Amino acid sequence: MAHWVRYSRAGVTGFGTLDGNSITVHSGNMFNGAQPTGERLALSGVALLAPTEPTKILALWNNFHALAAKLNSPVPADPLYLLKAGSSLTSPGATVHRPASYDGKIVYEGELGIIIGKTATAVSEEEAGHYIFGYTCVNDITAADIINKDATFAQWVRAKSFDGFGPFGPVVATDVDPSSLVVRTVLNGQERQNYPISDMIFSAHQLVSRISHDMTLNPGDLICCGTSVGVGTMKDPSNAVDIAIEGIGTLSNTFVQ
């Protein structure tokens, strides 16, 4: 298993593999033929960035049996997803600010993220694993009151695309079996979500296959697998949110009102 990161140091962006408190710097392309340069950097001496630069971010709705049952929503025949603006992305550790234009509820959604490693167009479920580079942690922050503000049009993209509403990382973990993973969300020191990825309606391989029949997926693209029970509002003036997935790591950000 490797844990890949992107970083900024003295204004220069780089990438490599994380080993404890140091980064083994690599050159080339993270997804194809990356080679170690021999340089190692202290993690404390760099600023971590979002681990990839996706051409698109897809976010699933109603993809867990437990949440579907709680909401009395039928199991969908196809993956239900939206596109989230690339400008919503932010780095691990970044502070996310309440949008000046919105004064309603803002919620956390701890999720598993799939990172695409090879261009995928109309791939089969059996082939899908070859197109997955690895997995990451996601907080799909949402301005909840906007979604149904207009009775004629559900505003999912607007609700999820404010600047800073798309933190993911801090790493991409390769050679991971997603079915064994558990997502935990901790808000201000209190666990709010703890759910197994094995409860997904559409598995990671099914998501990549199904979506690749709708649109081409590019290296670095992010599929947010959806969330389960335990989503809640960030109410305090300052909110520390940790999305932890054992085997991947912990994504930490602060949301301030």
C-alpha positions as CSV (number, residue, x, y, z in Angstrom):
1,M,0.0,0.0,0.0
2,A,1.3,3.5,-0.9
3,H,-0.1,6.8,0.4
4,W,0.3,9.5,-2.3
5,V,0.3,13.2,-1.5
6,R,0.7,16.5,-3.3
7,Y,2.5,19.4,-1.5
8,S,3.7,22.9,-1.9
9,R,7.2,24.0,-0.7
10,A,8.7,27.4,-1.2
11,G,6.1,28.0,-3.9
12,V,6.9,24.8,-5.8
13,T,4.3,22.0,-6.1
14,G,5.4,18.4,-6.0
15,F,4.2,14.9,-5.1
16,G,5.4,11.8,-3.5
17,T,4.6,9.0,-1.1
18,L,4.1,9.6,2.6
19,D,6.0,7.4,5.0
20,G,5.4,8.5,8.6
21,N,6.5,12.1,8.9
22,S,8.4,12.3,5.7
23,I,7.7,12.4,2.0
24,T,9.6,10.5,-0.7
25,V,9.6,12.9,-3.6
26,H,8.7,11.5,-7.0
27,S,9.0,12.8,-10.5
28,G,6.9,12.2,-13.6
29,N,3.2,11.3,-13.5
30,M,1.6,10.1,-10.3
31,F,-0.7,7.8,-12.2
32,N,1.8,6.4,-14.7
33,G,5.5,5.7,-14.2
34,A,6.3,8.0,-11.2
35,Q,9.9,7.5,-10.1
36,P,11.5,8.4,-6.7
37,T,14.1,11.2,-7.1
38,G,16.0,10.2,-4.0
39,E,14.9,13.4,-2.1
40,R,13.0,13.2,1.1
41,L,11.2,16.0,2.7
42,A,9.9,16.4,6.3
43,L,6.1,16.6,6.4
44,S,6.4,19.5,8.7
45,G,8.3,21.5,6.1
46,V,5.6,21.4,3.4
47,A,1.9,22.4,3.0
48,L,-0.2,19.5,1.8
49,L,-2.5,20.1,-1.1
50,A,-5.5,18.2,-2.3
51,P,-3.9,15.0,-3.5
52,T,-5.0,15.2,-7.1
53,E,-6.3,17.9,-9.5
54,P,-9.6,16.4,-10.8
55,T,-11.2,17.5,-14.1
56,K,-14.5,16.7,-12.4
57,I,-15.9,15.8,-9.0
58,L,-19.0,13.5,-8.9
59,A,-21.0,13.2,-5.7
60,L,-23.4,10.3,-5.0
61,W,-26.9,10.6,-3.5
62,N,-28.8,7.7,-1.8
63,N,-26.0,5.2,-2.1
64,F,-26.2,3.5,1.4
65,H,-28.9,1.1,2.4
66,A,-29.0,2.4,6.0
67,L,-29.6,6.0,5.0
68,A,-32.1,5.0,2.3
69,A,-34.1,3.0,4.9
70,K,-34.0,6.0,7.4
71,L,-35.2,8.4,4.7
72,N,-37.7,5.9,3.4
73,S,-36.2,6.3,-0.1
74,P,-36.3,3.5,-2.6
75,V,-33.1,1.8,-3.7
76,P,-32.2,3.5,-7.0
77,A,-31.9,1.5,-10.2
78,D,-28.9,3.6,-11.3
79,P,-26.4,5.7,-9.4
80,L,-27.8,9.1,-8.5
81,Y,-25.1,11.7,-8.7
82,L,-24.3,15.4,-9.3
83,L,-21.3,17.3,-10.5
84,K,-19.6,19.5,-7.9
85,A,-17.6,22.6,-9.0
86,G,-13.9,22.2,-9.2
87,S,-13.6,25.6,-7.5
88,S,-15.1,24.1,-4.3
89,L,-11.9,22.1,-3.7
90,T,-9.6,23.0,-0.8
91,S,-6.6,21.5,0.9
92,P,-6.4,19.2,3.9
93,G,-6.1,21.4,7.0
94,A,-7.7,24.4,5.3
95,T,-10.2,26.6,7.1
96,V,-13.6,26.7,5.3
97,H,-15.6,29.9,5.8
98,R,-19.4,30.3,5.7
99,P,-20.5,31.9,2.4
100,A,-21.4,35.6,2.8
101,S,-24.5,35.0,0.7
102,Y,-26.0,32.2,2.8
103,D,-27.2,32.1,6.4
104,G,-28.8,28.7,6.7
105,K,-27.7,25.2,7.8
106,I,-24.3,23.9,6.7
107,V,-23.7,20.2,7.2
108,Y,-20.7,17.8,7.1
109,E,-20.9,14.6,5.1
110,G,-18.0,12.1,5.7
111,E,-17.4,10.0,2.6
112,L,-15.0,7.6,0.9
113,G,-13.6,9.0,-2.4
114,I,-12.5,7.1,-5.4
115,I,-9.6,8.4,-7.4
116,I,-9.4,7.5,-11.1
117,G,-6.0,6.4,-12.4
118,K,-6.5,5.8,-16.1
119,T,-8.9,7.2,-18.7
120,A,-12.1,5.2,-18.4
121,T,-14.8,5.1,-21.1
122,A,-17.6,2.5,-21.0
123,V,-15.6,0.0,-18.9
124,S,-17.1,-3.1,-17.4
125,E,-17.6,-3.8,-13.7
126,E,-15.0,-6.5,-14.0
127,E,-12.5,-4.1,-15.6
128,A,-13.2,-1.2,-13.3
129,G,-10.6,-2.0,-10.7
130,H,-7.8,-1.4,-13.3
131,Y,-9.0,2.2,-13.6
132,I,-9.0,3.0,-9.9
133,F,-5.8,4.5,-8.7
134,G,-6.8,4.6,-5.0
135,Y,-9.1,5.9,-2.3
136,T,-9.3,9.0,-0.2
137,C,-11.3,10.8,2.5
138,V,-13.9,13.4,1.6
139,N,-16.0,16.0,3.4
140,D,-18.9,16.8,1.0
141,I,-19.9,20.1,2.8
142,T,-23.4,21.1,1.9
143,A,-25.6,24.3,2.3
144,A,-28.6,22.1,3.1
145,D,-31.3,24.7,3.0
146,I,-30.6,25.6,-0.6
147,I,-31.4,22.2,-2.0
148,N,-35.1,22.5,-1.8
149,K,-35.4,26.3,-1.6
150,D,-37.1,26.5,-5.0
151,A,-39.9,24.0,-5.2
152,T,-39.5,23.7,-9.0
153,F,-35.8,22.8,-9.1
154,A,-33.6,20.9,-6.6
155,Q,-30.3,22.9,-6.3
156,W,-27.8,20.2,-5.4
157,V,-24.9,21.7,-7.4
158,R,-25.3,25.2,-5.9
159,A,-25.7,23.7,-2.4
160,K,-22.4,21.8,-2.6
161,S,-20.2,24.0,-4.7
162,F,-19.4,27.1,-2.6
163,D,-15.7,27.9,-2.3
164,G,-14.1,25.5,0.1
165,F,-16.9,23.0,0.2
166,G,-14.8,20.2,-1.3
167,P,-11.9,19.2,1.0
168,F,-10.5,15.8,0.3
169,G,-7.3,13.9,1.2
170,P,-4.8,14.1,2.8
171,V,-3.6,11.1,0.8
172,V,-4.7,8.7,-1.9
173,A,-4.2,5.1,-0.6
174,T,-3.5,2.5,-3.3
175,D,-4.1,-1.3,-3.0
176,V,-7.0,-0.9,-0.6
177,D,-10.1,-3.2,-0.4
178,P,-12.9,-0.6,-0.1
179,S,-15.4,-3.2,1.1
180,S,-13.4,-3.5,4.4
181,L,-13.4,0.2,5.2
182,V,-15.3,2.2,7.8
183,V,-15.9,5.9,7.6
184,R,-15.9,7.9,10.9
185,T,-16.8,11.6,11.2
186,V,-15.8,13.4,14.4
187,L,-17.2,16.9,15.0
188,N,-15.5,19.0,17.7
189,G,-14.3,15.8,19.4
190,Q,-17.5,13.9,19.2
191,E,-18.1,11.0,16.8
192,R,-21.1,11.7,14.6
193,Q,-20.7,9.0,11.9
194,N,-19.4,5.5,11.9
195,Y,-20.6,3.4,9.0
196,P,-19.2,0.5,6.8
197,I,-18.5,1.0,3.1
198,S,-19.8,-2.6,2.6
199,D,-23.3,-1.1,3.0
200,M,-23.1,0.8,-0.3
201,I,-25.9,0.2,-2.8
202,F,-23.4,0.6,-5.7
203,S,-19.9,-0.7,-5.0
204,A,-16.8,1.3,-6.0
205,H,-16.3,-0.9,-9.1
206,Q,-20.0,-0.6,-10.0
207,L,-19.8,3.2,-9.7
208,V,-16.8,3.5,-11.9
209,S,-18.3,1.2,-14.5
210,R,-21.8,2.8,-14.5
211,I,-20.5,6.4,-14.6
212,S,-17.9,5.7,-17.3
213,H,-20.8,4.7,-19.5
214,D,-22.2,8.2,-19.0
215,M,-19.0,10.2,-19.3
216,T,-15.3,9.6,-19.7
217,L,-13.4,9.6,-16.4
218,N,-9.9,11.1,-16.4
219,P,-6.9,10.4,-14.2
220,G,-7.3,12.3,-10.9
221,D,-11.1,12.6,-11.1
222,L,-12.8,12.2,-7.8
223,I,-16.0,10.1,-7.2
224,C,-17.5,10.9,-3.8
225,C,-19.3,7.7,-2.8
226,G,-22.1,9.3,-0.8
227,T,-22.7,9.3,2.9
228,S,-24.8,7.3,5.4
229,V,-26.6,8.1,8.6
230,G,-25.2,10.7,11.0
231,V,-25.0,13.8,8.8
232,G,-25.5,16.9,11.0
233,T,-25.2,20.7,11.1
234,M,-22.0,22.5,12.1
235,K,-23.3,25.0,14.6
236,D,-20.4,26.3,16.6
237,P,-18.5,29.5,15.7
238,S,-15.5,27.3,14.9
239,N,-16.0,23.6,14.0
240,A,-13.2,21.0,13.8
241,V,-14.2,18.2,11.5
242,D,-12.2,15.0,11.0
243,I,-13.1,12.4,8.4
244,A,-11.2,9.2,9.4
245,I,-10.9,6.0,7.4
246,E,-8.5,3.4,8.9
247,G,-6.0,2.4,6.2
248,I,-6.3,5.7,4.4
249,G,-5.9,8.4,7.1
250,T,-7.7,11.4,8.6
251,L,-8.9,14.5,6.7
252,S,-9.1,17.5,9.1
253,N,-10.6,20.9,8.3
254,T,-12.1,23.7,10.3
255,F,-15.4,25.4,9.4
256,V,-16.0,28.8,10.8
257,Q,-19.2,30.8,10.8
